[in-house]
Amino acid sequence: MSIKEIKSGTLYKEYELKIPYEEINQIIELKINEIIPTVSIPGFRKGKAPANIVRKKYESNVLSEAVENLVQTKTKDLLDKKNLKPFTQPKINLKKYEKNQPIEVEIKIDLEPEIKLKDFKQLNVNKYEIKLDKSIIEKNYNDFLNSQKKYSKISNNREVKNSDKILINLSSNDEAVPDFLKTQKNLPIIIDSEYQILPDIGLKIKEKKLKKGQKKKIKLDVSKSLKLNEKKMIDFEIEVIEIEEPVPFKVDKEFLEKNNLKSEEELEKNLEINLKSQFESGLKQIEKKELMDTLDKEHKFDLPQGILDQEFHDIWHRLEHAKKDGKLDEDDKKLSDDQLKKRYEKISERRVKLAILLQYIAKESKITVDEKEISNGMMAYASQYPGQEKQIIEYFKKNPSAIDTVRGPILEEKVIETVISAANVNKIIVSKDDYEKLEKKTFDVKKG
């Protein structure tokens, strides 16, 4: 076997191996001899067929396994010979396989970094607690009441107004119109809503001064539905079936029973708890970000170039798709490609560094995720997709590698808890205004 180093970087090696064909040929012959006693071929008694005939029929069946075993063995020999400690499973690419020709294999190896952990007792971390004043709690309650839209049929047949909710029949004979828009019966439209099935449909119905029972042809833009960059106006026939107007919402017996509430006081208390929970969830993310910033700052070590390159490649690939689909973040739209690359190279480096560091802390602190935690995590993940829980659990069972999407966040949380439990914790009480300033400062993309 010949070994050629074709690339070397920070904690990264790339080799080309050439393995004589005779070695794979010997393995295939051994495999064929193993299966001869079990093979039945017409014209021969079971297990008595000549080796050359058995090989001709079954060589392709054993070839893949033979090549894989040989390459794995040669990879191990390479690691031993070069005294290399791979950080992740080496990436193996079979570049060339031809009969009676040397087998060419490309092997990419990320090497294990040397990490010296900071004593967690020397770290300072913040623990935040939200304190909401009475006016904020009352405003949240009033906002909830105002958000509960309730409508009643109008008593006189007047024209459509801005705040109305209407039912319409919508139709078009234009072939360019998507099927789901060609005919819609009893379609609800809230005239002043930001969310419309077609842009400005509510506004245009209002402009036509339509009343209940009236029909009108109206030109509407379907470019969004057809994913076009330019406007495409199509004629639709619209018939107003019903007009309803908003009426003041009251917390009555019907509402309480429908929502399993005993009283309006219970509703107020639940809304206060939910509001506080939202702030606590946000503060937890801020605490996590601050801790990650501290860990990043306090630890210096080399990163495997191969993992870095792959992380940046994956991010850049997603960015190019977002740019093509017009879904690039507003802040990213302001940057040139060179500026974007610098930003996301920095982000890639941080992600890789923190992922390696958290993995190392877990290993050193003997932190693991047990089967019960994984099972609970899978159930929690599946619950995010109502009606599809069973299919998602089945998917995890059939694809064990996918369980890492559950195991990873659980392990990360356990590592964070371990670090915080050993660190110096500063307890800080914040107001709503403090929270908003802290959130803006912590997640300012321009800083990182």
C-alpha positions in Angstrom: 0.0 0.0 0.0 1.3 3.5 -0.9 0.4 6.5 1.2 0.5 10.1 -0.1 -0.3 13.2 2.0 -2.2 15.5 -0.3 -3.3 18.2 2.2 -2.3 19.3 5.7 -4.0 22.1 7.8 -4.7 23.0 11.3 -5.6 19.7 13.0 -6.4 18.3 9.6 -4.9 15.7 7.3 -5.8 14.4 3.9 -4.3 11.3 2.4 -4.5 9.3 -0.8 -4.0 5.5 -0.4 -3.3 3.1 -3.3 -4.1 -0.5 -2.4 -2.9 -3.3 -4.7 -5.8 -5.1 -6.3 -4.3 -8.4 -5.2 -5.3 -7.6 -1.6 -9.0 -7.2 -2.5 -8.8 -10.2 -4.8 -7.6 -12.4 -1.8 -10.5 -11.1 0.4 -13.0 -11.9 -2.4 -11.6 -15.4 -2.8 -11.9 -16.1 0.9 -15.5 -14.9 0.9 -16.4 -17.0 -2.1 -14.8 -20.1 -0.5 -16.9 -19.4 2.6 -20.2 -19.4 0.7 -19.4 -22.3 -1.7 -20.8 -25.0 0.8 -24.2 -23.1 0.9 -24.6 -22.4 -2.8 -26.9 -24.2 -5.1 -26.2 -23.8 -8.9 -28.1 -25.7 -11.6 -26.0 -28.7 -12.9 -24.1 -29.1 -9.6 -24.9 -30.7 -6.3 -25.3 -28.1 -3.4 -21.8 -27.0 -2.2 -20.0 -28.7 -5.2 -20.0 -26.0 -7.8 -16.5 -24.9 -8.9 -15.1 -21.7 -7.3 -14.8 -19.9 -10.6 -18.5 -20.4 -11.4 -19.6 -19.4 -7.9 -17.3 -16.3 -8.1 -18.8 -15.3 -11.5 -22.3 -15.4 -10.0 -21.7 -14.0 -6.5 -18.6 -11.7 -6.8 -20.7 -8.5 -7.1 -22.6 -9.6 -3.9 -19.4 -9.8 -1.8 -17.5 -7.0 -3.4 -19.0 -4.1 -1.6 -18.5 -5.6 1.9 -14.9 -6.8 0.9 -13.9 -3.3 -0.3 -15.4 -1.6 2.8 -13.6 -4.0 5.2 -10.3 -3.6 3.4 -10.6 0.2 3.4 -11.5 0.3 7.1 -8.5 -1.9 7.9 -6.1 0.3 5.8 -7.5 3.4 7.4 -6.7 2.0 10.9 -3.2 1.0 9.7 -2.7 4.6 8.4 -3.8 6.1 11.8 -1.5 3.8 13.7 1.4 4.4 11.4 1.1 8.1 11.5 0.2 8.1 15.2 -2.9 10.2 14.5 -5.8 10.7 16.9 -9.0 11.4 14.9 -11.5 13.8 16.5 -14.3 12.5 14.4 -14.8 9.4 12.2 -12.4 9.8 9.2 -14.2 10.6 5.9 -13.5 7.9 3.4 -14.0 8.4 -0.4 -13.4 5.4 -2.8 -12.1 7.4 -5.7 -11.2 4.5 -8.1 -12.0 0.9 -8.3 -11.2 -1.1 -11.5 -10.5 -4.7 -11.9 -6.8 -5.6 -11.8 -5.9 -1.9 -11.0 -4.8 -0.4 -7.6 -7.7 0.8 -5.5 -7.5 4.6 -4.9 -8.9 5.9 -1.6 -9.1 9.5 -0.3 -9.2 9.9 3.5 -9.9 13.1 5.3 -9.0 13.3 9.0 -9.9 15.9 11.6 -7.5 15.6 14.5 -8.3 16.0 18.2 -7.6 19.5 19.6 -5.9 20.0 22.9 -8.2 21.8 25.4 -7.4 23.1 28.8 -10.6 23.8 30.7 -10.9 26.9 32.8 -11.8 26.3 36.4 -15.6 26.9 36.4 -15.4 28.4 39.9 -13.5 31.3 38.4 -16.3 32.1 36.0 -18.9 34.8 36.7 -22.4 34.2 35.3 -25.6 36.2 35.5 -29.0 34.8 36.6 -31.9 37.2 35.8 -35.3 37.5 37.4 -38.1 39.5 35.9 -40.2 41.9 38.0 -43.3 43.2 36.3 -45.1 46.3 37.6 -48.9 46.4 37.9 -49.4 48.7 34.8 -47.7 46.2 32.5 -49.8 43.3 33.8 -53.0 45.4 33.3 -51.9 46.4 29.8 -51.3 42.8 28.9 -54.8 41.9 30.1 -56.4 44.7 28.2 -54.4 43.8 25.0 -55.8 40.3 25.3 -59.4 41.5 25.6 -58.9 43.8 22.6 -57.4 40.9 20.6 -60.6 38.8 21.1 -62.5 39.8 18.0 -66.2 39.1 18.1 -68.5 39.9 15.3 -72.3 40.1 14.8 -74.3 40.2 11.6 -75.3 43.8 10.6 -78.9 44.8 11.1 -79.1 47.1 8.0 -77.8 46.3 4.6 -75.0 48.9 4.4 -71.7 49.1 2.5 -68.7 47.2 3.7 -66.6 49.2 6.3 -63.0 49.0 7.3 -63.3 46.9 10.5 -65.9 44.4 9.1 -65.6 40.7 8.7 -67.3 39.4 5.5 -68.0 36.1 3.8 -67.5 36.0 0.0 -67.7 33.7 -2.9 -64.6 34.1 -5.1 -64.2 32.8 -8.6 -62.1 33.2 -11.8 -62.0 31.5 -15.2 -58.4 32.7 -15.9 -56.1 29.6 -16.5 -53.2 31.4 -14.8 -55.0 31.3 -11.5 -53.9 28.4 -9.1 -56.6 25.8 -8.6 -57.2 26.6 -5.0 -58.1 30.2 -5.9 -60.3 29.5 -8.9 -63.4 28.8 -6.7 -63.7 29.6 -3.0 -67.1 29.5 -1.3 -67.9 31.3 2.0 -64.4 32.6 2.3 -63.9 34.8 5.4 -62.2 38.2 4.9 -61.4 40.7 7.6 -61.3 44.0 5.7 -58.4 45.7 7.6 -56.4 42.5 8.4 -52.7 42.4 7.4 -53.2 38.8 6.3 -55.2 38.4 3.2 -55.6 35.4 0.8 -54.7 37.9 -2.0 -53.0 41.3 -1.5 -55.4 44.2 -0.9 -58.6 42.1 -1.5 -60.2 43.6 1.6 -59.3 47.1 0.6 -60.6 46.7 -2.9 -63.9 45.2 -1.8 -64.3 48.2 0.5 -63.4 50.6 -2.4 -66.2 49.1 -4.5 -68.7 49.9 -1.7 -70.2 46.5 -1.9 -73.3 45.4 0.1 -74.6 42.0 1.0 -75.8 40.1 -2.0 -73.9 42.2 -4.5 -71.4 40.8 -7.1 -68.5 42.7 -8.7 -65.5 41.9 -10.9 -62.3 43.0 -9.3 -58.7 42.9 -10.5 -56.4 41.3 -8.0 -52.7 40.6 -7.9 -51.8 36.8 -7.9 -48.0 37.2 -8.3 -47.4 36.0 -4.7 -49.4 32.9 -5.2 -47.6 32.2 -8.5 -44.2 33.2 -6.9 -43.6 35.8 -9.6 -41.3 38.9 -9.2 -43.7 41.2 -11.0 -47.4 41.9 -10.5 -49.9 39.8 -12.4 -53.5 41.2 -12.2 -56.4 38.8 -12.8 -60.1 39.4 -13.0 -62.1 37.7 -10.1 -65.8 37.8 -9.5 -66.6 38.5 -5.9 -70.0 38.0 -4.3 -70.6 39.3 -0.8 -72.6 36.6 1.2 -72.6 38.1 4.7 -71.3 41.2 6.5 -70.5 41.2 10.2 -69.3 44.1 12.4 -67.1 43.9 15.5 -68.8 44.1 18.9 -67.2 44.7 22.3 -65.8 41.6 23.8 -66.8 40.6 27.3 -65.6 37.8 29.5 -68.9 36.1 30.0 -70.0 32.7 31.2 -69.9 31.2 27.7 -66.2 32.3 27.3 -65.2 31.0 30.7 -66.8 27.6 30.2 -65.3 27.2 26.7 -61.8 27.9 28.1 -62.3 25.8 31.3 -62.0 28.8 33.6 -63.9 29.3 36.9 -63.7 33.1 36.9 -62.3 36.2 35.3 -59.8 36.4 38.1 -58.4 33.0 37.1 -58.1 34.3 33.5 -56.2 37.4 34.7 -53.9 35.2 36.8 -53.2 32.8 33.9 -52.4 35.7 31.6 -50.0 37.1 34.2 -48.3 33.7 34.6 -48.0 33.3 30.8 -46.6 36.8 30.4 -44.0 36.2 33.1 -43.1 32.8 31.5 -42.4 34.5 28.2 -40.0 36.9 29.8 -38.4 34.0 31.8 -37.9 32.1 28.6 -36.3 35.1 27.0 -34.0 35.6 30.0 -32.9 32.0 29.8 -31.8 32.5 26.3 -29.9 35.7 27.3 -28.2 33.8 30.2 -27.2 31.0 27.8 -25.8 33.5 25.2 -23.8 35.3 27.9 -22.4 32.0 29.2 -21.4 31.0 25.7 -19.7 34.3 25.3 -17.8 33.7 28.5 -16.8 30.2 27.6 -15.7 31.4 24.1 -13.6 34.2 25.6 -12.0 32.1 28.4 -10.8 29.2 26.2 -8.3 29.3 23.4 -7.5 26.2 21.3 -7.0 25.3 17.7 -10.0 24.1 15.7 -10.0 21.3 13.1 -9.9 22.9 9.7 -12.0 20.2 8.0 -14.9 20.8 10.5 -14.6 24.5 10.1 -14.7 24.3 6.3 -17.7 22.0 6.4 -19.6 24.3 8.8 -19.0 27.4 6.7 -19.9 25.5 3.5 -23.2 24.4 5.0 -24.0 28.0 6.2 -23.0 29.6 2.9 -25.1 27.0 1.0 -28.2 28.0 3.0 -27.4 31.7 2.5 -27.1 31.3 -1.3 -30.5 29.6 -1.4 -32.0 32.3 0.9 -30.6 35.0 -1.5 -32.0 33.2 -4.5 -35.4 32.9 -2.9 -35.4 36.5 -1.7 -35.4 35.4 2.0 -32.1 36.8 3.1 -32.2 38.5 6.5 -32.6 42.3 6.3 -29.3 42.9 8.0 -27.5 40.5 5.6 -29.0 42.3 2.6 -26.9 45.4 3.4 -23.6 43.5 3.1 -21.4 42.6 0.1 -20.5 38.9 -0.5 -17.0 39.6 1.0 -18.6 41.1 4.1 -21.1 38.2 4.4 -18.2 35.7 4.2 -16.3 37.5 7.0 -19.4 37.6 9.2 -20.3 33.9 8.6 -16.7 32.7 8.8 -16.7 34.2 12.3 -20.0 32.6 13.1 -18.8 29.2 11.8 -15.7 29.5 14.0 -17.7 30.3 17.1 -20.2 27.5 16.5 -17.5 24.9 15.9 -15.5 26.1 18.9 -18.5 26.0 21.3 -19.7 22.6 20.0 -16.2 21.1 20.6 -15.9 22.7 24.0 -19.3 21.6 25.2 -18.6 18.1 24.0 -15.3 18.1 25.8 -16.9 19.4 29.1 -19.5 16.6 28.8 -16.7 14.1 28.4 -14.6 15.4 31.3 -17.6 15.8 33.6 -19.0 12.4 32.5 -22.3 13.9 31.5 -24.5 11.6 29.5 -28.1 11.5 28.2 -30.0 8.4 29.4 -32.7 6.5 27.5 -35.5 8.0 29.6 -34.3 11.5 28.8 -34.1 10.7 25.1 -37.6 9.1 25.2 -39.0 12.2 26.9 -37.2 14.4 24.4 -38.6 12.6 21.5 -42.1 12.9 22.9 -41.6 16.6 23.4 -40.3 17.1 19.9 -43.2 15.1 18.4 -45.7 17.2 20.4 -44.7 20.2 18.3 -46.4 18.6 15.3 -50.0 17.8 16.4 -51.5 14.9 14.5 -48.1 13.6 13.3 -46.7 12.4 16.6 -46.8 8.7 15.7 -45.1 9.2 12.4 -42.3 11.2 14.0 -41.6 8.6 16.7 -41.6 5.9 14.0 -39.1 8.0 12.0 -36.8 8.2 15.0 -37.0 4.4 15.5 -36.1 3.7 11.9 -33.4 6.4 11.7 -31.2 6.2 14.9 -28.9 8.9 13.7 -31.8 11.4 13.7 -32.0 10.9 17.5 -29.0 13.3 17.7 -31.5 16.2 17.0 -33.0 15.3 20.4 -29.9 14.2 22.3 -27.8 17.2 21.3 -30.0 19.9 23.0 -30.5 17.8 26.1 -26.8 17.2 26.5 -26.2 20.9 25.9 -28.6 21.9 28.7 -27.0 19.5 31.1 -23.5 20.9 30.4 -24.8 24.4 30.9 -26.4 23.4 34.2 -23.1 21.8 35.3 -21.0 24.9 34.5 -23.5 27.3 36.2 -23.7 25.2 39.3 -20.0 25.5 39.8 -19.6 29.2 38.7 -20.1 32.4 40.7 -23.8 33.4 40.1 -24.8 37.1 40.1 -28.6 37.4 40.7 -30.0 40.4 38.9 -33.6 41.6 39.0 -34.8 43.3 35.8 -37.8 45.4 34.7 -39.5 45.1 31.3 -37.4 48.1 30.0 -34.2 46.5 31.4 -35.1 43.2 29.6 -35.7 44.9 26.3 -32.3 46.7 26.5 -30.6 43.6 27.6 -32.1 41.5 24.8 -31.1 44.1 22.1 -27.6 44.3 23.5 -27.1 40.5 23.8 -28.4 39.6 20.3 -27.0 42.5 18.4 -25.9 40.8 15.1 -23.6 43.7 14.2 -21.4 42.9 17.2 -20.7 39.4 16.0 
